[in-house]
Amino acid sequence: LSPTPAPTTTDIKSLADLGIDKYQVKNAVYYPDLGIKAYFDEVNREMVIVAIDPQAEILSKGIQIGDRFNMANDTKIFSAEDLRIKIKMAKENGKITLIFLKGGEVDTVTINFSEE
């Protein structure tokens, strides 16, 4: 693997370009098991990713800041706390499947939890 070049100013997108509500970023919750920080968009009823850990497995799945997901293990997500509960339950099975909405397309991503 060659190192990824540093982004140029034309590569860096604003929060608005990513569809992130700058007023909701302060409500974002960190989910260490997923390696993301996200907030629940009350209007669209979905989680919006605002940060991703550099070593998070989710990065290798093509997920980026600004991506949105609304389901975990085939059930709707109703709040940031609801996602935390779904993660806790999914850890018993060793993985969680998230349903992302990307450019009008549905993308299913499975994240494996490491043994602790």
Buried (B, 14 or more C-beta within 10 A) or exposed (E): EEEEEEEEEEEEBEBEEBEBBEEBBEBBBEBEBBBBBBBBBEEEEBBBBBEBBEEBBBBEBEBEBBBBBBBBBEEEBEEBEBBEEBBEEBEEEEEBBBBBBBEEEEBEBEBEBEEE
